[in-house]
């Protein structure tokens, strides 16, 4: 019986020693949010918002021209390219629905 208590005490001490290490690990959600915010330039964001407004006003051809212009921008980050493609798909789906 005493060997079980010894094992239990050692296990608790080991877990208490691991707590500071676990707490000190970086939070992945905060790191991802910071990276995503800095990965999209403000010019691209404002243009994407303008595309959204044009789509809401049913001006799909103008919205697609703006998206095509954004696609031609050099040195896009992967996140910018992904957002541009998602917006293009959104505009095309709205165009097909009308």
C-alpha positions as CSV (number, residue, x, y, z in Angstrom):
1,X,0.0,0.0,0.0
2,X,2.8,2.4,0.8
3,X,4.4,1.9,-2.7
4,X,1.2,3.1,-4.3
5,X,1.2,6.2,-2.2
6,X,4.8,6.9,-3.1
7,X,4.0,6.5,-6.8
8,X,1.0,8.9,-6.4
9,X,3.1,11.5,-4.6
10,X,5.9,11.3,-7.2
11,X,3.3,11.6,-10.0
12,X,1.8,14.7,-8.3
13,X,5.2,16.3,-7.9
14,X,6.0,15.7,-11.5
15,X,2.7,17.2,-12.7
16,X,3.3,20.3,-10.5
17,X,6.8,20.6,-12.0
18,X,5.3,20.5,-15.5
19,X,2.7,23.3,-14.9
20,X,5.1,26.2,-15.4
21,X,6.4,24.8,-18.6
22,X,2.9,24.3,-20.0
23,X,1.8,27.8,-18.9
24,X,4.8,29.4,-20.6
25,X,4.1,27.9,-24.0
26,X,2.9,30.5,-26.6
27,X,-0.7,30.7,-27.4
28,X,-1.3,29.6,-31.0
29,X,-4.5,31.5,-31.6
30,X,-2.9,34.8,-30.7
31,X,0.1,34.1,-33.0
32,X,-2.2,33.2,-35.9
33,X,-4.3,36.3,-35.5
34,X,-1.3,38.6,-35.4
35,X,0.2,36.9,-38.5
36,X,-3.1,37.1,-40.4
37,X,-3.6,40.8,-39.6
38,X,-0.1,41.7,-40.8
39,X,-0.3,39.5,-43.9
40,X,-3.0,41.5,-45.6
41,X,-2.1,45.0,-46.7
42,X,-4.6,47.8,-46.0
43,X,-4.9,48.6,-49.8
44,X,-6.0,45.1,-50.5
45,X,-8.5,45.1,-47.6
46,X,-10.1,48.4,-48.7
47,X,-10.3,47.1,-52.3
48,X,-11.9,43.9,-51.1
49,X,-14.4,45.9,-49.1
50,X,-15.2,48.0,-52.2
51,X,-15.8,44.8,-54.1
52,X,-18.2,43.7,-51.5
53,X,-20.1,47.0,-51.7
54,X,-20.3,46.8,-55.5
55,X,-21.6,43.2,-55.2
56,X,-24.3,44.3,-52.7
57,X,-25.3,47.0,-55.2
58,X,-25.6,44.3,-58.0
59,X,-22.7,45.9,-60.0
60,X,-21.0,42.5,-60.6
61,X,-19.0,43.5,-63.7
62,X,-17.3,46.3,-61.9
63,X,-16.7,44.1,-58.9
64,X,-15.1,41.4,-61.1
65,X,-12.9,44.1,-62.8
66,X,-11.7,45.2,-59.4
67,X,-11.0,41.6,-58.3
68,X,-9.0,41.0,-61.6
69,X,-7.0,44.1,-60.9
70,X,-6.2,42.8,-57.4
71,X,-5.1,39.5,-58.9
72,X,-2.6,41.3,-61.0
73,X,-0.9,43.0,-58.0
74,X,2.6,41.7,-57.6
75,X,4.1,40.3,-54.4
76,X,0.8,39.1,-52.9
77,X,1.0,37.1,-49.7
78,X,-0.6,33.7,-49.6
79,X,-3.4,35.0,-47.4
80,X,-4.1,37.9,-49.8
81,X,-4.3,35.6,-52.8
82,X,-6.6,33.3,-50.8
83,X,-8.9,36.2,-49.8
84,X,-9.0,37.5,-53.4
85,X,-10.0,34.1,-54.7
86,X,-12.7,33.7,-52.1
87,X,-14.1,37.2,-53.0
88,X,-14.0,36.3,-56.7
89,X,-15.9,33.1,-56.0
90,X,-18.5,35.1,-53.9
91,X,-19.0,37.6,-56.8
92,X,-19.4,34.8,-59.4
93,X,-21.9,33.0,-57.2
94,X,-23.9,36.1,-56.8
95,X,-23.7,36.8,-60.5
96,X,-25.0,33.3,-61.3
97,X,-27.9,33.7,-58.9
98,X,-29.1,36.9,-60.5
